[in-house]
């Protein structure tokens, strides 16, 4: 196959556009970094868990650092660790890496898009377009789980979620995403559950 493509590349002026083909090695699908975006309670972690995906997660890093996924001390440490893990994972050759954090504004997404570019990867957004009231209700349900292994430590104060909702910036292609997938709850009848934009 390699010889065929090299010969094809040598046939200039044949009127065939394929004459400009150059064989550069095995072709693989482009690697990508998928950045989840959504309020607490939007369903990001559940989405990954149901699909058997283990994302790089700010909650996991908090649990590793502080033994508590809800501990909000030193967010700069948490996100520096998250970015470093992303770099290490891409340097190791990972094909797809998922980032599980709220990532509500361009400011917080920018470093992940830049790292993806640095490693020649596409950056994609997975935007959880979930109404505030649904997020608040899901957050309340976390609070009501019994103590023990099933207890969800990621209960966020309602006022904090309301404040965060005011700052949400929808992801755009202009910020560097090659693809944006919008996830909506099933109750939003007029839209499909997942839609690529």
C-alpha positions in Angstrom: 0.0 0.0 0.0 2.8 2.4 0.9 4.5 1.9 -2.5 1.2 2.5 -4.3 0.6 5.8 -2.4 4.2 6.9 -3.1 3.9 6.2 -6.8 0.5 8.0 -6.9 2.2 11.0 -5.3 4.9 11.1 -8.0 2.4 11.3 -10.9 2.1 15.1 -11.1 0.1 16.8 -13.8 -2.1 13.8 -14.4 -5.2 15.9 -13.8 -6.0 13.6 -10.9 -6.3 15.3 -7.5 -5.1 12.1 -5.8 -1.7 12.8 -7.4 -0.9 15.0 -4.5 -1.3 12.2 -1.9 1.7 11.5 0.3 2.0 8.5 2.6 3.2 9.6 6.0 2.6 6.5 8.1 -0.3 4.6 9.6 -3.5 6.7 9.6 -5.3 6.9 13.0 -8.4 8.7 14.2 -7.5 12.1 15.7 -7.1 12.1 19.4 -9.4 14.2 21.5 -10.1 15.9 24.8 -13.7 16.0 25.8 -14.6 18.8 28.3 -17.8 18.3 30.2 -19.6 21.6 31.0 -22.6 21.9 33.4 -23.8 22.9 36.8 -23.5 20.6 39.8 -26.4 18.2 39.5 -26.6 18.4 35.7 -25.6 14.8 35.4 -22.0 14.9 34.2 -20.6 12.2 36.6 -23.7 10.0 36.0 -23.3 10.3 32.3 -19.7 9.0 32.5 -20.5 6.3 35.0 -23.4 4.9 32.9 -21.0 4.6 29.9 -18.2 3.1 31.9 -16.0 6.1 31.3 -13.4 7.0 33.9 -12.8 10.8 33.4 -10.2 13.0 34.9 -12.3 14.6 37.6 -11.9 17.5 40.0 -14.0 15.6 42.5 -11.7 12.7 42.4 -8.7 14.9 42.9 -10.4 16.5 45.9 -11.1 13.1 47.3 -7.4 12.1 46.8 -6.1 15.3 48.3 -8.5 15.8 51.2 -10.4 12.5 51.6 -13.5 14.5 50.7 -14.8 15.2 47.1 -16.7 18.3 48.4 -13.7 20.0 50.1 -13.3 23.3 48.2 -9.9 24.3 49.7 -7.1 25.3 47.3 -9.0 25.0 44.0 -5.7 26.1 42.3 -4.1 22.9 43.5 -7.0 20.8 42.3 -7.0 22.2 38.8 -3.2 22.3 38.5 -3.2 18.6 39.3 -6.1 18.0 36.8 -4.2 19.9 34.0 -1.0 17.9 34.8 -2.8 14.6 34.7 -4.3 15.6 31.3 -0.8 16.4 30.0 0.6 13.1 31.3 -2.3 11.1 29.8 -1.9 12.8 26.4 1.9 12.3 26.5 1.2 8.6 27.2 -0.8 8.4 24.0 -4.4 8.4 25.2 -6.8 8.6 22.3 -9.8 10.1 24.2 -9.6 11.9 27.6 -12.7 13.2 29.4 -12.6 16.1 31.8 -15.3 16.1 34.5 -15.7 19.5 36.2 -18.2 22.3 36.0 -16.1 24.3 33.4 -18.9 26.9 33.3 -16.9 29.8 31.6 -14.5 30.2 28.8 -11.9 31.2 31.4 -12.0 27.7 33.0 -12.2 25.8 29.7 -9.3 27.7 28.0 -6.5 25.7 29.7 -8.0 22.4 28.6 -8.4 23.6 25.0 -4.9 24.9 25.0 -3.4 21.6 26.3 -5.4 19.7 23.7 -3.9 21.9 21.0 -0.4 21.5 22.5 -0.7 17.7 22.0 -2.3 17.9 18.5 -5.7 16.8 19.8 -9.2 18.0 19.0 -11.1 19.6 21.8 -14.8 18.8 22.1 -17.4 20.1 24.5 -20.1 18.0 26.2 -22.5 20.6 27.3 -25.2 19.6 29.9 -28.0 22.1 29.1 -30.1 21.2 32.2 -32.5 23.7 33.8 -31.5 25.2 37.1 -34.5 23.7 38.9 -33.6 20.2 37.8 -30.0 20.6 39.0 -31.3 21.9 42.4 -33.6 19.0 42.8 -30.9 16.5 42.0 -28.6 18.2 44.4 -31.3 17.9 47.2 -31.6 14.2 46.4 -27.8 13.8 47.0 -28.3 15.3 50.4 -31.1 12.9 51.3 -29.1 9.7 50.6 -28.4 7.7 53.8 -25.0 7.7 55.3 -22.5 5.1 54.2 -21.1 4.0 50.9 -24.0 5.4 48.8 -23.8 8.8 50.5 -22.9 11.4 47.9 -20.4 13.9 49.4 -20.9 16.4 46.5 -23.8 18.3 48.0 -23.4 21.9 47.0 -25.2 24.7 48.8 -28.3 25.9 46.8 -27.2 29.5 46.8 -23.8 28.5 45.3 -25.5 26.7 42.5 -27.8 29.7 41.8 -24.7 31.9 41.7 -23.0 29.6 39.4 -26.0 29.4 37.1 -25.8 33.2 36.5 -22.2 32.8 35.2 -22.7 29.9 32.7 -21.3 30.6 29.2 -22.5 28.2 26.5 -19.5 26.6 24.7 -18.7 27.9 21.2 -16.6 26.8 18.3 -14.8 30.2 18.5 -13.2 29.2 21.8 -11.6 26.2 20.0 -14.1 23.3 20.2 -14.2 21.2 17.0 -17.5 19.7 18.1 -20.2 20.6 20.7 -22.6 17.9 21.9 -25.6 19.2 23.9 -27.1 16.9 26.5 -30.6 17.7 27.7 -32.9 15.9 30.2 -35.6 13.8 28.7 -38.3 16.1 30.0 -37.3 18.8 27.5 -39.7 17.3 24.8 -38.8 19.5 21.9 -35.1 18.6 21.8 -33.3 15.3 21.3 -31.5 13.9 24.3 -28.0 14.4 22.8 -27.4 16.7 19.8 -24.2 17.7 18.1 -23.9 21.3 17.2 
